[in-house]
Amino acid sequence: MNTGKAAGPRSPVPGPAVFVGLERADGVFFFVSVRDIRQAQEHNGRVRLVFGEGTTFMTRMTLSEFTAALHEAGGCY
């Protein structure tokens, strides 16, 4: 009997990408995908982001500002 369902485990369908606007310490403003951020670290009162490929950069945001920006964009961290 064919139920029309695929056999075996299925990969979850990813949700829509969430982007957040950030300002780097040098004043450059840009958008990043929340999915690409692997780690957020607080360093000297500012947020340093670590991306999947190992790239890091410092933002002008405090941790509370970064958390609020993610929350506003619909992401969570």
Stockholm file with secondary structure:
# STOCKHOLM 1.0

chainA/1-77         MNTGKAAGPRSPVPGPAVFVGLERADGVFFFVSVRDIRQAQEHNGRVRLVFGEGTTFMTRMTLSEFTAALHEAGGCY
#=GR chainA/1-77 SS CCCSCCSSCCCCCCCCCCEEEEEBTTSCEEEEEGGGEEEEEEETTEEEEEETTSCEEEBSCCHHHHHHHHHHHTCCC
#=GC SS_cons        CCCSCCSSCCCCCCCCCCEEEEEBTTSCEEEEEGGGEEEEEEETTEEEEEETTSCEEEBSCCHHHHHHHHHHHTCCC
//
